[in-house]
Amino acid sequence: MPAFDTPLMLLILWAVIGYGLGSVPFGLILTRAMGLGDLRKIGSGNIGTTNVLRTGNKGAAALTLLLDGGKGAVAVLLARTLAGEDAAQVAALAAFLGHCYPIWLGFKGGKGVATFLGLWLALAWPVGIACCLSWLVGAAVTRISSMGALVAAASSTFWVVFLGHGTGFVLGIVLTLMVFWRHRANIARLKAGTEPKIGQKSA
């Protein structure tokens, strides 16, 4: 993350805007609107795409993926357009935090994978595409969604450096650590061999 040249109050403003956009719980909103029940009482109770898929509605899951990714991208693009790159990185981190810890849901949100991918597509689209492909490879090989997320997060900082977007290096490390933190229960299940595969019911 570069040394900030943007005024502090402007960065704070974009942090608030980014958090607000990121905290919109699209998975919960869509499942309720489609009559699929309270997502927090289904499967793992998570509000993200993987748990929406457990409702059996693939359309709702796809739309959740797009909207959760889109809110991260919108936060970045708005901030960059109106306030520059420093603000874009602050908005990106805030949007991720908003998804994971939304104030409207008692700070109990999702794991941030779709938002993570969306904000990287907006920050540096080659890095975003590489992260998406990393997720696809990890998930396809193991048939485990969380493994795809961990592979994408773990490789993201490498892609930032390899693809020449070094200004996002620190942000990449922070986001990677946060994705791993949000997946700590999944990591424990992966070690125990009890992590459900894609399409299976969560424990």
Secondary structure, 3 states (H helix, E strand, C coil): CCCCCCCHHHHHHHHHHHHHHHCCCHHHHHHHHCCCCCHHHCCCCCCCHHHHHCCCCHHHHHHHHHHHHHHHHHHHHHHHHHHCHHHHHHHHHHHHHHHHCCHHHCCCCCCCHHHHHHHHHHHCHHHHHHHHHHHHHHHHHHCCHHHHHHHHHHHHHHHHHHCCCHHHHHHHHHHHHHHHHHCHHHHHHHHHCCCCCCCCCCC
